[in-house]
Amino acid sequence: MNIESTSAKTVREVAVIGGGPAGMIAALTAAREGAQVTLLERNEKLGKKLYITGKGRCNVTNIADFEEFFAQVPRNPRFLNAAVRRFSAQDLIALLESLGVATVVQRGGRVFPESEKASDITRALERALRAAGVRVRLGCRVQTILHGDGTVCGVLLEDGTELPAQSVVVATGGVSYPSTGSTGDGYRFAEDLGHRIVPPRPSLVGMVTKAQWPRELQGLALKNVRLSARLGKKKLYDELGEMLFTHFGVSGPLVIELSSHMTDLEPSGVDVRIDLKPGLAPEQLDKRIQRDFESMQRKQLGSVLCGLLPQRLALIFPSLVGMSLEMPVHQVTRPQRQTLVEALKALPLEIERMRPVEEAIVTRGGVDVKEVVPGTMASKRIKGLYFAGEVLDVDAYTGGFNLQIAFSTGVLAGQAAAQSQGL
């Protein structure tokens, strides 16, 4: 889909609340459709949350085909069908390149700006907004959305100013990372106008462990390990990658991705395990350990394990399987060796709970999509009201999918707001 300028039948005043990716592209699209657009952002700059995505590198989208894309969306993927097909990853890449931002595709279809700087995306969109005539108001918080007879008529700012508008796009994000301005304002706006809000919960977040030992390893990162999770006989997750031990338990890419699969579950009922040696089959690992034991017979177990594991983990590992750190390896029995192998291949990780939603990368929950028209992002309750991005009850796994959802829904909302497509 191309969002280049098209003629509009009538000039409409459109207010877009929120200057994140969904809000910026909604404002740009509406302006290019011929509307008079005001973009209202409570922060001192646009795209504040965009700056921290992908550790500042900005994993802006993913080139997965549509079937794979929707498989990465655990909440309401069918609702996104029209949006993602009308403004796809390829459309976003083309738009960014037209704005002077070259992109590169990396592992897993992840797309980044060639510079790997999120600021390049934000600056390009800011330039495009100015060129399209969008009025950007920073440090400007909306108090409420004005309406009458089932139709929006503008917004009331916190300073008491009324801003008239025939269409309002709510793109305020969820409640994760509140320091970026996502404090749930959009939920309040929607609820005040009669919309149902699915209670927000964390998605893509670190996890608190029951045991103390992960906390003792705070700061230790594990690379090329496999994290798996099962609920009874059902496999929930099984991926190779990196994870991190923290002051509360575990985090890092694998853990954050797993959390999205566990948001709707009781964490303590999920069997989570770490394969510390995914490149070796159990039999191969056993032979490796036997060779190490034979060549270092006079050594203690802890020092020998340092050849297999990071030192900090090696020094506590024997205690995790009921063995002594100082035990001479020549005294290790065959059953004990098998216990070591089993633990190295499937170390249990008991999860107590998720970290709070404020720390999550994205929020699960939000405006009930049953009350939103999927082809326009228009409210089914209030004429002239539209939603885009994380404020909606949709979320995806990591890999650029959530940002693409923000951009896709933003384009539809902006276009429909400019053309008054709704009730």
Secondary structure as UniProt FT lines:
FT   STRAND          13..17
FT   HELIX           21..32
FT   TURN            33..34
FT   STRAND          36..41
FT   TURN            48..49
FT   HELIX           50..56
FT   STRAND          61..62
FT   HELIX           66..71
FT   HELIX           77..80
FT   HELIX           81..86
FT   HELIX           89..98
FT   TURN            99..100
FT   STRAND          103..106
FT   HELIX           107..109
FT   STRAND          110..113
FT   TURN            114..115
FT   HELIX           118..131
FT   TURN            132..133
FT   STRAND          135..138
FT   STRAND          142..148
FT   TURN            149..150
FT   STRAND          151..157
FT   TURN            158..159
FT   STRAND          162..164
FT   STRAND          167..170
FT   HELIX           178..180
FT   HELIX           185..192
FT   TURN            193..194
FT   STRAND          197..203
FT   STRAND          207..209
FT   HELIX           213..216
FT   TURN            217..219
FT   STRAND          221..231
FT   TURN            232..233
FT   STRAND          234..245
FT   STRAND          249..251
FT   HELIX           253..262
FT   TURN            263..264
FT   HELIX           267..269
FT   STRAND          271..275
FT   TURN            278..279
FT   HELIX           282..295
FT   TURN            296..298
FT   HELIX           301..305
FT   TURN            306..308
FT   HELIX           311..320
FT   TURN            321..322
FT   TURN            325..326
FT   HELIX           329..331
FT   HELIX           334..345
FT   STRAND          347..348
FT   STRAND          351..354
FT   HELIX           357..359
FT   STRAND          362..367
FT   HELIX           369..371
FT   STRAND          372..373
FT   TURN            374..377
FT   STRAND          378..379
FT   STRAND          385..387
FT   HELIX           389..391
FT   HELIX           401..419
//
